[in-house]
């Protein structure tokens, strides 16, 4: 049951994260007010890292900024580690 809830939350937050990345890319192209990187990272921490990963490739956004990628991949690894630890307990 908890796994189903986790997967549902991950899907919903990932979907929202995907659209936020799309919005940020659009704002970047328009040279308008951007979504703060802290917000993008927070969405990843809340479970949206799969959607963030897809968005980075789909929109070609935030995938070349090394400082952003380091934090993003640390979040992803931490999330994966927590999930694996939870599943094997």
PERA-V69054 format. One record per backbone hydrogen bond with DSSP energy under -1.0 kcal/mol. NH is the residue of the N-H (numbers start at 1). CO is the residue of the C=O. Records with the same first field share a line. If there is no record, write none. Layout:
NH->CO ; CO
//
This chain:
5->1
6->2
7->3
8->4
9->5
10->6
11->7
12->8
13->9
14->10
15->11
16->12
17->13
18->14
19->15
20->16
21->17
22->18
23->19
24->20
25->21
26->22
27->23
28->24
29->25
30->26
32->27
40->36
41->37
42->38
43->39
44->40
45->41
46->42
47->44
48->43
52->48
53->49
54->50
55->51
56->52
57->53
58->54
59->55
61->56
69->65
70->66
71->67
72->68
73->69
74->70
75->71
76->72
77->73
78->74
79->75
80->76
81->77
82->78
83->79
84->80
85->81
86->82
87->83
88->84
//
